[in-house]
Amino acid sequence: MNQGTTTTEGELHSIIDEKLTAFMREMQEAGWGAEDVAFAIDVVLRERWIDRALAHRAAREELPKDFVSDGNEG
């Protein structure tokens, strides 16, 4: 979560939907089919973002609740 803003989850979803809608239109104007673009987005999200986010979440959950970083975990 972006700690520097007060955006709610619903607002975030709305912003992402708006951006993806504009991107989909742009790709369709360039000759790509909506289905092709949607599946490509899915693949990129899974390969580059979702797997990484899940790994980070799992790593955070494994840390002891009283863990204090000294900045040298590296």
PEFENBEL-V128901 format. One line per field, one symbol per residue. phi: phi as a letter, one per 40 degrees, with the letter a starting at -180 (. if undefined). psi: psi as a letter, one per 40 degrees, with the letter a starting at -180 (. if undefined). Layout:
phi->???
psi->???
This chain:
phi->.cccbbccdccccccccccccccccccccchccdcccccccdcccccbbcdccccccccccccccccbcbgbce
psi->hheeifhidddddddddddddddddddddeeiiddddddddddddddddddddddddddddeiidehhheefd.
